[in-house]
């Protein structure tokens, strides 16, 4: 079967049917890649450097000869790995890409096609995917934003809406961060900005239809990554459904979720906000943590985050038009889901 070259839009529409092999070097893949892609490097980091240098200094033919030296000894292992992965995966069609859809993807595609796999390549490679990714953030989306002070169980409510077949995009889940100074606790390492954007673009595309998409109210910066500027502007113009939940209920929720973490990690998290939190508040909070009075420490922190949230919320344009307060006595996400959907319906 001949190797078929497909456009990036064709690839995106058939994304879930492909087993994706990224034949760029390990370093390129680790920095960022197409979500779900499997690393199958034609050259490792050092080999890529050698071939690239030869291409610049000695020309294309010498670079190809050097590349063949590296490629030849890997052919069998690459075929066997592809065979092993396809046996375990329901996606039987293989898509292969490199940076620009050039010689690296062409070489591996030829090998796997020769062996008998159903092989496709992406016109323009990963570069085309990045262009598509950035285009997604320029589109207009119909967002419904879930707001509320820290500890309002907004993420859990978002998940409940997803279970109810509502369209959702979990920014914090994609970023591996909960947004506050404590947001990295219990989370895997954050992706690079580029990788975050790649995952976010696909999540938005998968939810792009006339039905509104539910998201959680966020700062533009989530840990070490940022929501793209155009998308952020779209979010700030969207209706904000603000959960008004009592302080004590939110404090207990925070204690349940963060209270068991190592004291040193809690102290380090407090130190991240010491300039904004203030020297006296920082010292008092840390002393509470070291003494084991976690509730008093979190009570001070929660008051700080409430003030910070109010200040940020008041910077929104047309806040009176966009704000929809929803009063609740509990952080129970099932109860709040019903209250929210009932409010929307009525």
C-alpha positions in Angstrom: 0.0 0.0 0.0 1.5 3.4 -1.0 2.5 5.9 1.6 -0.3 8.5 1.7 0.5 12.2 2.6 -2.3 13.9 4.4 -2.9 17.6 5.4 -2.9 18.7 9.0 -6.6 19.2 8.9 -7.2 15.6 7.6 -4.9 14.4 10.4 -6.8 16.3 13.1 -10.2 15.0 11.9 -8.9 11.4 12.0 -6.7 11.9 15.0 -8.2 9.2 17.2 -7.7 6.5 14.5 -3.9 7.0 14.2 -1.0 5.5 16.0 1.3 8.5 15.9 5.1 8.0 15.6 7.3 11.0 16.2 10.7 10.3 14.6 12.4 13.5 15.8 15.2 13.3 18.4 14.5 12.6 22.1 15.2 16.3 22.9 12.7 17.6 20.4 10.1 15.1 21.6 10.7 15.8 25.3 10.3 19.6 24.8 6.9 19.2 23.1 5.1 16.8 20.8 1.7 16.0 19.4 -0.4 14.6 22.3 -0.5 10.7 22.3 2.5 10.6 19.9 5.1 7.8 20.6 8.8 8.7 20.4 10.5 6.6 17.6 13.6 8.7 16.9 15.5 8.1 13.7 18.5 9.9 15.2 19.3 10.6 18.9 20.3 14.0 20.0 23.9 13.7 19.2 23.3 11.9 15.8 20.9 14.7 14.8 23.6 17.2 15.6 26.2 15.4 13.5 23.9 15.0 10.5 22.8 18.6 10.7 26.3 19.9 10.8 27.3 17.7 7.8 24.3 19.0 5.9 25.4 22.6 6.5 29.1 22.2 5.9 29.3 19.3 3.3 25.9 19.2 1.6 22.8 17.0 1.4 24.5 13.9 0.0 27.1 13.6 2.7 24.4 14.2 5.4 22.3 11.4 3.8 25.3 9.0 3.9 25.9 9.7 7.5 22.2 9.3 8.3 22.1 5.9 6.6 25.0 4.8 8.8 22.9 5.5 11.8 19.6 4.4 10.3 20.8 1.0 9.0 21.6 -0.5 12.4 18.2 0.6 13.8 16.0 -0.7 11.0 15.1 -4.0 12.6 14.5 -2.6 16.1 12.3 0.1 14.7 10.2 -2.4 12.8 9.9 -4.7 15.8 8.9 -1.8 18.1 6.3 -0.6 15.7 5.0 -4.2 15.4 4.9 -4.6 19.2 3.0 -1.3 19.6 0.4 -2.0 16.9 -0.4 -5.3 18.5 -1.3 -3.6 21.7 -3.2 -0.7 20.2 -6.6 -0.6 18.5 -5.3 2.2 16.2 -3.9 0.3 13.3 -3.2 3.1 10.9 0.3 4.6 11.4 1.1 8.3 11.0 4.7 9.3 11.0 6.1 12.8 11.3 9.3 14.7 11.8 9.8 18.5 12.1 8.8 19.6 8.6 7.7 16.4 6.9 11.2 15.9 5.3 13.8 13.1 5.1 13.5 11.7 8.6 9.8 10.9 8.3 10.2 9.8 4.7 12.9 7.3 5.6 11.0 5.7 8.5 7.7 5.7 6.5 9.5 3.9 3.7 10.8 1.3 6.1 7.5 0.6 7.8 5.6 0.7 4.5 8.1 -1.9 3.1 7.4 -4.1 6.0 3.6 -4.0 5.4 2.2 -1.3 7.7 -0.6 1.1 6.6 1.6 4.2 6.8 0.7 7.9 6.4 2.7 11.0 6.8 1.7 14.6 7.7 2.4 17.3 5.1 4.5 19.9 6.9 5.1 17.6 9.9 5.2 18.9 13.4 5.6 22.5 12.2 2.2 22.2 10.5 0.7 21.0 13.7 2.1 23.9 15.7 0.7 26.3 13.1 -2.7 24.6 13.5 -2.4 24.8 17.3 -1.8 28.5 17.4 -4.7 29.1 15.0 -7.1 27.5 17.5 -6.5 30.3 20.1 -7.6 33.0 17.6 -11.1 31.4 17.2 -14.1 32.6 19.2 -15.5 30.2 21.7 -18.7 30.2 23.7 -17.4 29.7 27.3 -19.3 29.4 30.5 -16.9 30.2 33.3 -17.2 28.7 36.8 -16.0 31.2 39.4 -15.7 31.2 43.2 -13.3 31.8 46.0 -10.5 29.4 46.7 -11.8 26.1 48.1 -15.2 26.3 46.3 -14.5 22.9 44.7 -14.7 24.3 41.2 -12.6 21.6 39.6 -14.8 18.9 41.1 -17.9 20.7 39.8 -16.3 21.0 36.3 -15.7 17.2 36.3 -19.3 16.6 37.4 -20.5 18.7 34.5 -18.4 16.5 32.2 -20.0 13.4 33.6 -23.3 15.0 32.8 -22.3 15.2 29.1 -21.6 18.9 29.2 -18.6 20.2 27.2 -15.7 21.0 29.5 -12.0 21.9 29.2 -9.9 21.4 32.3 -7.1 24.0 32.1 -5.6 23.0 35.4 -5.6 19.3 34.5 -3.8 20.1 31.2 -1.3 22.4 33.1 -0.7 19.8 35.9 -1.2 22.7 38.4 -4.1 23.9 40.6 -3.3 27.6 40.1 -2.3 28.8 43.6 1.1 28.8 45.3 0.1 25.3 46.5 -1.0 24.2 43.1 1.9 22.0 42.3 1.5 19.8 45.4 0.6 16.2 44.4 0.8 17.0 40.7 3.2 15.6 38.0 5.8 18.0 36.5 4.3 20.7 34.4 4.5 20.5 30.6 6.5 23.1 28.7 4.5 26.1 27.4 4.5 24.6 23.9 3.3 21.2 25.2 0.5 22.9 27.2 -0.6 24.7 24.1 -0.6 21.5 22.1 -2.9 19.8 24.6 -5.1 22.8 25.0 -5.6 23.2 21.3 -6.8 19.6 20.9 -9.1 19.9 23.9 -10.7 23.1 22.5 -11.1 21.5 19.0 -12.7 18.4 20.5 -15.3 20.6 22.2 -15.9 23.0 19.3 -19.6 23.1 18.6 -22.4 25.5 19.3 -22.9 24.1 22.8 -21.0 26.3 25.4 -17.8 24.9 26.9 -17.6 25.0 30.7 -14.2 26.1 32.1 -12.9 27.1 35.5 -12.0 30.7 36.2 -8.2 31.0 36.1 -5.5 33.6 36.3 -3.8 33.9 32.9 -0.7 32.2 34.5 -1.2 28.7 35.8 2.0 27.7 37.6 4.8 28.0 34.9 2.5 28.1 31.9 0.2 30.8 30.4 -3.2 30.8 28.7 -2.5 32.2 25.2 -3.4 35.9 25.1 -6.1 35.8 22.5 -7.9 33.0 24.2 -7.6 34.8 27.5 -9.3 37.8 26.1 -12.2 35.5 24.9 -12.5 34.0 28.4 -12.6 37.4 30.1 -15.6 38.4 27.9 -17.5 35.3 28.9 -20.3 34.9 31.5 -19.0 34.2 35.0 -21.1 31.9 37.2 -19.8 32.7 40.7 -20.3 30.2 43.5 -20.9 31.9 46.8 -19.9 29.3 49.4 -19.4 29.9 53.2 -15.8 30.5 54.4 -15.8 27.6 56.8 -17.0 25.1 54.2 -14.2 26.2 51.9 -11.6 26.1 54.7 -12.6 22.5 55.5 -12.3 21.5 51.8 -8.7 23.1 51.7 -7.7 21.2 54.8 -8.9 17.9 53.4 -7.1 18.4 50.1 -3.8 20.0 51.3 -3.6 19.5 55.1 -1.8 16.1 54.8 1.1 17.4 52.7 4.6 17.5 54.2 5.1 20.6 56.4 8.3 21.6 54.5 6.3 21.6 51.2 3.6 23.8 52.8 6.2 26.2 54.1 7.9 26.4 50.7 4.5 27.2 49.1 3.9 30.0 51.6 7.3 31.5 50.8 6.4 31.8 47.1 3.8 34.5 48.0 5.6 36.2 50.8 6.1 39.5 49.0 2.3 39.8 48.3 1.2 38.1 51.5 3.3 40.4 53.8 6.1 39.7 56.2 4.0 39.4 59.4 1.3 37.2 57.7 4.0 35.0 56.2 5.8 34.5 59.5 2.6 33.9 61.4 1.4 31.3 58.8 4.7 29.5 58.8 4.7 29.3 62.6 1.2 27.8 62.6 2.4 25.2 60.1 5.5 24.3 62.1 3.3 24.0 65.3 0.9 21.7 63.5 -2.0 24.2 63.5 -2.7 23.7 59.8 -6.3 25.0 60.1 -5.2 28.4 61.4 -2.5 28.6 58.7 -5.0 27.9 56.0 -7.5 30.3 57.4 -5.0 33.2 57.0 -4.1 32.0 53.5 -7.8 31.7 52.5 -8.4 35.3 53.6 -5.5 36.4 51.5 -6.7 34.5 48.4 -10.2 35.9 48.9 -8.9 39.5 48.8 -6.7 38.6 45.8 -9.7 37.0 43.9 -11.9 40.1 44.5 -9.2 42.4 43.3 -8.7 40.3 40.1 -12.4 39.9 39.5 -13.0 43.7 39.7 -10.6 44.2 36.8 -13.0 42.6 34.4 -14.8 44.8 31.9 -18.6 44.7 32.1 -18.5 42.7 35.3 -22.1 43.6 36.2 -23.3 42.2 33.0 -21.2 39.0 33.1 -21.5 38.1 36.8 -24.1 35.5 37.8 -23.9 34.8 41.6 -25.1 31.4 42.7 -25.4 30.9 46.5 -24.7 27.5 48.0 -24.1 26.3 51.5 -21.9 23.4 50.5 -18.9 22.4 48.4 -20.8 19.2 47.3 -20.2 19.1 43.6 -23.3 17.1 42.8 -25.6 19.6 44.6 -23.8 22.6 43.0 -24.0 21.0 39.5 -27.8 20.8 39.8 -28.0 24.3 41.1 -25.8 25.6 38.3 -27.7 23.8 35.5 -31.0 24.8 37.0 -29.9 28.5 37.0 -28.8 28.2 33.4 -32.1 26.6 32.4 -34.3 29.2 34.2 
